[in-house]
Amino acid sequence: MERMKIRCTLIIAALVFASSAPAIAAGGKTTPAIHNHWHFDGPFGTYDKDALQRGYQVYKTICASCHSMKQVSFRNLGQKGGPFYLAECPAGVPESVDCSNSNENPIVKAIAGEYQVEDGPDDTGDMFMRAGLPSDRFPNPFANDEQSRFANNGAFPPDLSLIVKARHHGPDYIYSLLTGFEDEPATVTVAPGQYYNPYFTGDMSQLLKPEFLNEEGHPLHGVEIPPGGVLAMAPPLFDGIIDYADEATPETVEQYARDVSEFLTWASEPKMEARKKLGIMSLAYLLILTGILYWSYKEIWSKADH
């Protein structure tokens, strides 16, 4: 009886693997993401505040027209570790204001005030628009998902709040995708409104031209399937498209991509710096405790030997 159970289990496992094999074979491959040395890498890494501020500028100028950030509030920008955190108020701000409080942070209040958000109902039961407050979340660029798809040729732009956590290799993938747009290979046909990117997950075998396929619809011998896939997002970044206040920072696609990738990493994990500090303190405490316990052990048993 036990042998029959084992045999049935093996047969089921073999069938599952066999059924999934065609899907694996049919799936396309992608070009490995470009590895960057990020300021926040490693156990002692921290966010580059200047890069976060520039990254927010890139998001607001380019990305926010299509992509939402539903999980992020304006006040998060002014919290400790955020791009606009202030330990002390700048000159000209009344002493009664606590700028370390993100709800009173003048920069955050100014950023939130640039947006119009829906509120209500009012006394008459109607919804109304008002200037944003630090407590408000980043507004969605579209009223609903259907409007979003209609404006983007049927494609739904993903929310960017946790995009770095949701993609393998996180910031490296975002950077590679933003800098990786190129002309499609000569062996494939890309439909209008679609754009080729070797770092985007897809299956380019479905786009091979007829002359590169055999009678059964499979690629001819020696024809390589290009890596990557196609997406509805056109290349969003171009050199000089955004003016940085810091003239020493290059205004290139690569720099824009690095800055917005760091900003999106912060949005996905705004408490990273606090978590790392707590981890280091915990390890230091455990090391000290281990030393004390070892010394106590040696001291107690050294007396027991006598």
C-alpha positions in Angstrom: 0.0 0.0 0.0 2.8 2.4 0.9 4.6 1.6 -2.4 1.4 2.4 -4.3 1.2 5.8 -2.6 4.8 6.6 -3.5 4.3 5.5 -7.1 1.2 7.6 -7.5 3.0 10.6 -6.0 5.8 10.2 -8.5 3.5 9.8 -11.4 1.5 13.0 -10.4 4.8 14.9 -10.0 6.0 13.8 -13.4 2.7 14.8 -15.1 2.8 18.2 -13.4 6.4 18.8 -14.6 5.6 17.5 -18.1 2.6 19.9 -18.4 4.6 22.9 -17.2 7.5 22.1 -19.5 6.0 23.6 -22.7 5.1 26.8 -20.9 8.7 27.1 -19.7 10.0 26.4 -23.1 7.7 28.9 -24.7 8.6 31.6 -22.3 11.1 34.2 -23.5 14.4 35.2 -21.9 15.5 38.7 -20.8 18.8 40.4 -20.7 20.2 40.4 -17.1 19.6 43.7 -15.3 22.5 46.1 -15.1 24.1 46.0 -11.7 24.6 49.4 -10.0 26.4 50.3 -6.8 23.7 52.0 -4.9 24.2 54.3 -1.9 21.8 52.2 0.1 23.5 48.8 -0.5 24.9 46.8 2.4 24.1 46.8 6.1 25.4 50.3 6.6 23.9 51.8 3.4 21.7 54.9 3.6 19.6 56.8 1.1 21.3 59.6 -0.8 19.0 62.5 0.2 20.0 64.6 -2.9 19.2 61.7 -5.2 15.9 61.1 -3.5 14.9 64.8 -4.1 16.0 64.5 -7.7 14.2 61.2 -8.0 11.0 62.8 -6.7 11.3 65.5 -9.4 11.6 62.8 -12.1 8.6 61.0 -10.7 6.5 64.1 -10.5 7.5 65.4 -14.0 7.5 62.1 -15.9 6.0 59.1 -14.1 3.1 60.7 -12.2 1.2 61.4 -15.5 0.5 57.7 -15.8 1.6 55.9 -12.7 0.0 56.2 -9.2 1.6 55.8 -5.8 -1.4 54.9 -3.7 0.5 53.7 -0.7 2.5 57.0 -0.2 1.3 60.1 1.5 2.8 63.6 1.1 3.8 63.5 4.8 6.0 60.5 4.1 8.3 62.8 2.1 9.1 64.7 5.3 9.5 61.8 7.7 13.0 60.8 9.0 14.8 59.2 6.2 12.6 60.8 3.5 13.8 63.2 0.8 12.5 66.3 2.5 13.1 65.6 6.1 14.1 68.6 8.2 15.7 68.2 11.6 15.6 72.0 12.0 13.5 74.7 10.4 15.2 76.9 7.7 15.5 80.6 8.2 12.3 82.6 8.1 10.1 79.9 9.6 8.5 80.8 12.9 10.0 79.2 16.0 6.7 77.8 17.0 6.8 75.4 13.9 8.3 71.9 14.5 9.8 71.2 11.1 10.8 67.7 12.2 7.0 66.9 12.2 6.2 66.1 8.6 2.8 67.6 8.9 4.3 70.9 9.7 7.3 70.6 7.3 7.0 73.7 5.1 8.5 71.9 2.0 6.0 69.0 2.4 3.1 71.5 2.8 4.2 73.3 -0.3 4.4 70.1 -2.3 1.0 68.9 -1.2 -0.5 72.3 -1.9 0.5 72.0 -5.6 -2.1 69.2 -6.0 -5.9 69.3 -6.1 -7.6 66.5 -4.3 -11.3 65.5 -4.0 -12.9 65.9 -0.6 -16.3 65.9 0.8 -19.2 65.7 1.0 -19.8 69.3 2.0 -22.9 70.6 3.9 -24.9 70.2 0.7 -23.8 66.7 0.0 -21.5 67.5 -2.9 -17.9 66.5 -3.4 -15.4 69.4 -3.9 -11.8 70.0 -4.8 -9.3 71.5 -2.4 -5.5 72.0 -2.1 -3.6 68.9 -0.9 -2.5 68.5 2.7 0.4 66.5 4.0 -2.0 63.8 5.3 -3.3 63.2 1.7 -2.0 60.3 -0.4 -0.5 61.0 -3.8 -3.5 61.4 -6.1 -4.2 58.9 -8.9 -3.6 60.4 -12.4 -6.8 58.7 -13.6 -10.3 58.6 -12.2 -10.6 54.8 -12.5 -8.8 51.7 -14.1 -10.9 51.9 -17.3 -9.8 55.5 -17.9 -6.2 54.5 -17.2 -6.4 51.6 -19.8 -8.1 53.8 -22.4 -5.4 56.5 -22.1 -2.6 53.9 -22.5 -3.7 51.8 -25.5 -5.3 49.2 -23.3 -2.3 48.7 -21.0 -2.7 49.3 -17.2 0.3 51.3 -15.8 1.3 49.6 -12.5 1.2 51.4 -9.2 4.8 52.4 -8.2 4.4 52.4 -4.4 6.0 48.9 -4.1 7.3 48.4 -7.6 10.9 47.9 -6.4 9.8 45.1 -4.1 7.6 43.6 -6.8 10.3 43.2 -9.4 13.3 40.9 -9.3 16.5 42.8 -8.8 14.4 45.8 -7.8 16.3 49.1 -8.5 18.6 47.5 -11.0 15.6 46.3 -13.0 14.0 49.7 -12.9 17.2 51.4 -14.0 17.8 48.8 -16.8 14.2 49.1 -18.1 14.3 52.9 -18.2 17.7 53.0 -20.0 17.2 49.9 -22.1 14.8 50.9 -24.9 16.1 50.2 -28.3 15.0 49.5 -31.9 13.4 46.1 -32.4 15.6 43.4 -34.0 15.1 42.8 -37.7 13.6 39.4 -37.2 10.5 40.6 -35.4 7.5 42.8 -36.1 6.4 45.1 -33.3 2.9 46.5 -33.5 2.3 50.3 -33.5 2.1 51.6 -29.9 4.4 48.9 -28.7 8.1 49.4 -27.8 10.9 46.8 -27.6 13.0 46.5 -24.4 15.4 43.6 -23.8 15.0 43.9 -20.1 11.2 43.6 -20.1 9.7 40.1 -19.6 8.1 38.8 -22.7 8.1 36.2 -25.4 9.5 37.5 -28.6 9.0 34.2 -30.4 5.4 35.3 -31.0 6.6 38.3 -32.9 8.9 36.6 -35.4 8.4 37.5 -39.0 6.9 34.7 -41.2 10.1 34.2 -43.2 11.8 33.1 -40.0 9.2 30.5 -39.1 8.8 26.9 -40.5 5.5 25.4 -41.7 4.6 24.5 -38.1 5.1 28.1 -36.9 8.3 27.3 -35.0 11.6 29.3 -35.5 13.8 28.1 -38.3 17.0 26.4 -37.3 19.7 29.0 -36.5 17.2 31.8 -35.9 17.7 33.2 -32.4 14.8 34.6 -30.5 15.6 38.1 -29.2 15.6 38.6 -25.5 13.1 40.8 -23.7 9.6 41.8 -24.7 7.4 44.7 -25.8 5.5 47.1 -23.6 3.0 49.9 -24.2 5.2 52.5 -22.4 7.2 54.6 -24.8 10.8 55.6 -23.7 9.9 58.2 -21.0 13.4 59.7 -20.5 15.6 61.8 -22.8 18.7 63.8 -22.1 17.9 67.3 -20.8 14.2 66.6 -20.4 14.4 67.7 -16.7 16.3 70.7 -15.3 18.1 69.9 -12.0 18.8 72.8 -9.6 22.2 71.3 -9.0 24.2 72.2 -12.1 26.9 69.7 -11.3 24.5 66.8 -11.7 24.4 65.6 -15.3 21.0 65.8 -17.0 21.1 62.5 -18.8 18.9 59.4 -19.2 21.2 57.4 -17.0 21.2 60.0 -14.2 17.4 60.4 -14.3 17.0 56.6 -14.2 19.4 56.3 -11.2 17.6 59.0 -9.3 14.1 57.8 -9.8 15.1 54.2 -9.1 16.5 55.4 -5.7 13.3 57.4 -5.0 11.1 54.3 -5.8 13.3 52.2 -3.6 12.7 54.6 -0.7 9.0 54.6 -1.5 9.0 50.8 -1.3 11.0 50.7 2.0 10.9 54.2 3.7 12.0 52.7 7.1 15.1 51.0 5.7 17.6 53.2 7.5 15.8 52.7 10.9 15.6 49.0 10.3 19.4 48.8 9.6 20.3 50.8 12.6 18.1 48.6 14.8 19.7 45.5 13.3 23.2 46.7 14.0 22.3 47.7 17.5 20.8 44.3 18.1 23.9 42.5 16.8 26.1 44.6 18.9 24.0 43.8 22.0 24.1 40.1 21.2 27.9 40.2 20.8 28.3 42.0 24.1 25.9 39.6 25.8 27.8 36.6 24.3 31.1 37.9 25.7 29.6 38.4 29.2 28.0 35.0 29.2 31.3 33.4 28.0 33.3 35.2 30.7 30.7 34.2 33.3 30.9 30.6 32.2 34.7 30.6 32.4 34.7 32.3 35.8 32.1 29.9 37.4 33.7 26.7 36.1 37.2 27.8 36.9 36.2 27.8 40.6 34.4 24.5 40.2 37.7 22.8 39.1 39.2 23.6 42.5 
